[in-house]
């Protein structure tokens, strides 16, 4: 065994002896992200939230230090997108069961702090609701810390986009200028630039977002977009990723 810092932070890319050595070296905290496999308008693929969560988890782990990264729970709670072809959705109870079983597995192996967050807006309310039950499931020797502030997440996007591009009003929360930019930073080859379309506009209204989650996005946006993707760029996406990672790391550090 060695106490050297692990070269790899992602559990799924490590061997079990490497993970045991990391635990013995003090890597007792782990990030457990979630995303979604769901529609993102006519110009973005279904993997946006899952791959975004993966990247954010690595960024957060790097900021906090001595933190490993669990595999993203890639399928989320997305019933509001089921009118659009290909979307996969876990029921709220199933989503919680997956999170609980992942948390109890990690606690069993000796992790003492589990940081949970989502890059998919529809997961925020279920995560907030299950937080206390996750804490009870892992026992008193492990902490589960849940970030569930959707307004802060989307507000960070809006502030970055406004400051860097003057397009804060185009941030609508889904497949918009911010999220399109994020995927351009992650996978530029997957953005269908010729299919970019404006969706439902009107800015970031928390009450509207909750109504859209409750009634389904198809009731408000035929193409599945909230906001305007025009003006997106990889540079803007990287700025959004870094700003949200700062938001998450600051929250987890304070908690």
Phi, psi and omega per residue, in radians:
X1 nan 2.676 -3.130
X2 -2.324 2.637 3.107
X3 -1.768 0.137 3.111
X4 -1.132 2.575 3.107
X5 -1.039 2.447 3.133
X6 -1.167 2.460 3.078
X7 -1.263 -0.629 -3.125
X8 -1.868 2.367 3.141
X9 -1.786 -0.260 -3.071
X10 -1.495 2.082 -3.067
X11 -0.943 -0.728 -3.044
X12 -1.200 -0.243 3.094
X13 -1.804 0.082 3.141
X14 -1.843 2.747 2.996
X15 -1.531 2.853 -3.118
X16 -1.131 -0.646 3.074
X17 -1.123 -0.589 3.103
X18 -1.153 -0.684 3.112
X19 -1.176 -0.744 3.107
X20 -1.074 -0.713 3.124
X21 -1.134 -0.680 3.114
X22 -1.121 -0.720 3.088
X23 -1.063 -0.764 3.137
X24 -1.166 -0.445 3.125
X25 -1.503 0.046 3.061
X26 1.822 0.111 3.096
X27 -1.468 1.318 -3.054
X28 -1.768 0.095 3.099
X29 -2.006 2.627 -3.089
X30 -2.565 2.488 3.067
X31 -1.661 2.306 3.117
X32 -2.132 1.623 -3.070
X33 -1.535 2.852 3.005
X34 -2.391 2.721 -3.127
X35 -2.457 -2.434 3.140
X36 -2.850 2.728 2.940
X37 -2.060 1.668 -2.985
X38 -2.657 2.874 -3.132
X39 -1.052 2.508 3.029
X40 -2.385 0.969 3.110
X41 1.303 -3.092 -3.107
X42 -1.373 -0.094 -3.012
X43 -2.027 -0.110 -3.133
X44 -2.189 2.527 3.125
X45 -1.356 3.040 -3.040
X46 -1.251 -0.279 -2.999
X47 -1.493 0.055 -2.985
X48 -0.878 -0.965 -3.030
X49 -1.174 -0.657 -3.121
X50 -1.154 -0.821 -3.132
X51 -1.242 -0.568 3.051
X52 -1.083 -0.775 3.139
X53 -1.089 -0.720 3.098
X54 -0.999 -0.824 -3.105
X55 -1.171 -0.758 3.128
X56 -1.070 -0.682 -3.134
X57 -1.071 -0.731 3.100
X58 -1.136 -0.717 3.114
X59 -1.091 -0.768 -3.135
X60 -1.126 -0.771 3.136
X61 -1.044 -0.726 3.116
X62 -1.120 -0.621 -3.131
X63 -1.266 -0.662 -3.076
X64 -1.404 -0.608 -3.134
X65 1.398 2.511 -3.121
X66 0.936 0.742 -3.122
X67 -2.294 2.323 3.045
X68 -1.741 3.006 -3.046
X69 -2.189 2.089 3.076
X70 -1.414 2.778 3.093
X71 -1.055 2.479 3.101
X72 -1.136 2.423 2.940
X73 -1.377 1.707 -2.870
X74 -1.325 -0.575 3.100
X75 -1.657 2.228 -3.084
X76 -2.011 -2.831 3.138
X77 -1.637 1.762 -2.991
X78 -2.305 0.716 -3.124
X79 -1.086 -0.450 -3.124
X80 -1.254 -0.107 3.111
X81 -1.971 0.057 -3.026
X82 -1.191 -0.246 3.063
X83 -1.244 -0.230 -3.107
X84 -1.819 2.323 -2.997
X85 -0.995 2.356 3.013
X86 1.668 -0.362 -3.121
X87 -1.018 2.358 3.025
X88 -1.924 2.473 -3.102
X89 -2.473 2.335 2.981
X90 -1.622 2.442 2.990
X91 -1.097 2.744 -3.091
X92 -1.010 -0.682 -3.134
X93 -1.192 -0.692 3.109
X94 -1.155 -0.777 3.116
X95 -1.001 -0.772 3.116
X96 -1.141 -0.691 3.134
X97 -1.079 -0.723 3.122
X98 -1.113 -0.806 3.128
X99 -1.070 -0.774 -3.110
X100 -1.086 -0.807 -3.099
X101 -1.157 -0.623 3.055
X102 -1.132 -0.765 -3.125
X103 -1.130 -0.753 -3.120
X104 -1.198 -0.576 3.068
X105 -1.113 -0.799 -3.132
X106 -1.122 -0.723 3.102
X107 -1.108 -0.674 3.113
X108 -1.017 -0.630 -3.092
X109 -1.437 -0.098 3.061
X110 1.954 0.058 3.039
X111 -1.252 2.412 -3.041
X112 -1.999 -0.038 3.082
X113 -2.613 2.188 -3.105
X114 -2.129 2.077 -3.126
X115 -1.713 2.069 -3.086
X116 -1.976 2.332 3.064
X117 -2.689 2.975 3.118
X118 -2.322 2.582 2.982
X119 -1.785 0.155 3.107
X120 -2.065 2.167 -3.061
X121 -1.025 -0.587 -3.110
X122 -1.213 -0.248 3.114
X123 -1.507 -0.230 -3.000
X124 -1.131 -0.854 -3.120
X125 -1.115 -0.804 3.076
X126 -1.055 -0.680 3.119
X127 -1.094 -0.786 3.138
X128 -1.080 -0.720 -3.103
X129 -1.156 -0.651 -3.066
X130 -1.507 -0.126 -3.021
X131 -0.894 -0.857 -3.121
X132 -1.127 -0.656 -3.139
X133 -1.235 -0.599 3.064
X134 -1.116 -0.729 3.125
X135 -1.076 -0.716 3.128
X136 -1.174 -0.619 -3.073
X137 -1.188 -0.594 -3.058
X138 -1.480 -0.255 3.123
X139 1.571 3.027 -2.977
X140 -1.283 -0.291 -3.099
X141 -1.524 -0.052 -3.113
X142 -2.275 2.476 3.073
X143 -1.834 2.442 2.969
X144 -2.034 2.117 -3.089
X145 -2.040 2.108 -3.032
X146 -1.933 2.218 2.968
X147 -1.661 2.141 -3.078
X148 -2.454 0.591 -3.113
X149 -1.748 1.515 -3.104
X150 -1.125 -0.656 3.132
X151 -1.063 -0.721 3.132
X152 -1.174 -0.700 3.131
X153 -1.053 -0.928 -3.118
X154 -1.213 -0.594 3.095
X155 -1.112 -0.596 3.082
X156 -1.123 -0.773 3.040
X157 -0.957 -0.887 -3.074
X158 -1.047 -0.768 -3.108
X159 -1.134 -0.727 3.135
X160 -1.153 -0.792 -3.098
X161 -1.147 -0.669 3.121
X162 -1.177 -0.790 -3.087
X163 -1.147 -0.699 -3.020
X164 -1.603 -0.474 -3.045
X165 -2.318 -0.077 -3.119
X166 1.165 0.462 -3.049
X167 -2.109 0.515 -3.113
X168 -0.985 -0.586 -3.129
X169 -1.204 -0.295 3.138
X170 -1.454 -0.137 3.125
X171 -1.395 1.911 3.138
X172 -1.950 -0.168 3.034
X173 1.878 -0.164 -3.114
X174 -2.707 2.040 3.130
X175 1.022 0.513 -3.091
X176 -1.620 -2.834 -3.118
X177 -1.116 -0.605 -3.136
X178 -1.256 -0.901 -3.064
X179 -1.217 -0.608 3.054
X180 -1.114 -0.684 3.092
X181 -1.131 -0.684 3.120
X182 -1.044 -0.817 -3.141
X183 -1.199 -0.568 3.071
X184 -1.079 -0.570 3.084
X185 -1.308 -0.632 -3.094
X186 -1.430 -0.847 -3.049
X187 -2.500 1.317 -3.076
X188 -1.006 -0.490 -3.108
X189 -1.263 -0.228 -3.089
X190 -1.679 -0.122 3.105
X191 -1.416 2.162 3.091
X192 -1.549 1.449 -3.005
X193 -1.076 -0.557 -3.112
X194 -1.271 -0.199 -3.105
X195 -1.871 0.148 3.135
X196 -1.069 2.262 -3.140
X197 -2.395 2.585 3.014
X198 -1.250 2.464 3.077
X199 -1.913 -2.578 3.096
X200 -1.211 2.168 -3.131
X201 -1.844 2.994 -3.122
X202 2.350 0.075 3.067
X203 1.422 -2.980 -3.091
X204 -1.613 1.727 3.103
X205 -1.952 1.885 -3.093
X206 -0.978 -0.665 3.140
X207 -1.134 -0.720 3.105
X208 -1.115 -0.755 -3.130
X209 -1.027 -0.718 3.109
X210 -1.145 -0.647 3.105
X211 -1.176 -0.704 3.118
X212 -1.119 -0.690 3.101
X213 -1.134 -0.599 -3.099
X214 -1.369 -0.714 -3.030
X215 -1.653 -0.381 -3.072
X216 1.844 2.413 -3.074
X217 -1.137 -0.498 -3.103
X218 -1.118 -0.328 3.107
X219 -1.285 -0.253 -3.047
X220 -2.195 -0.396 -3.053
X221 -2.516 1.801 -3.098
X222 -1.038 -0.499 -3.122
X223 -1.692 -0.009 3.076
X224 1.497 0.065 -3.086
X225 -1.760 2.368 2.949
X226 -1.988 1.931 -3.088
X227 1.897 -2.826 -3.065
X228 -2.285 2.085 -3.125
X229 -1.374 -0.215 -3.067
X230 -1.092 2.431 -3.105
X231 1.655 0.016 -3.137
X232 -1.194 2.637 3.098
X233 -2.732 2.754 3.102
X234 -1.088 -0.670 -3.140
X235 -1.093 -0.738 3.111
X236 -1.155 -0.667 3.124
X237 -1.124 -0.713 3.113
X238 -1.111 -0.670 3.103
X239 -1.126 -0.685 3.099
X240 -1.138 -0.747 3.128
X241 -1.052 -0.822 -3.106
X242 -1.131 -0.689 -3.110
X243 -1.193 -0.738 3.122
X244 -1.196 -0.650 3.076
X245 -1.075 -0.691 3.062
X246 -1.075 -0.774 3.127
X247 -1.012 -0.851 -3.111
X248 -1.141 -0.808 -3.118
X249 -1.093 -0.721 3.121
X250 -1.085 -0.720 3.139
X251 -1.127 -0.865 -3.108
X252 -1.129 -0.655 -3.134
X253 -1.134 -0.757 -3.134
X254 -1.199 -0.644 -3.102
X255 -1.231 nan nan
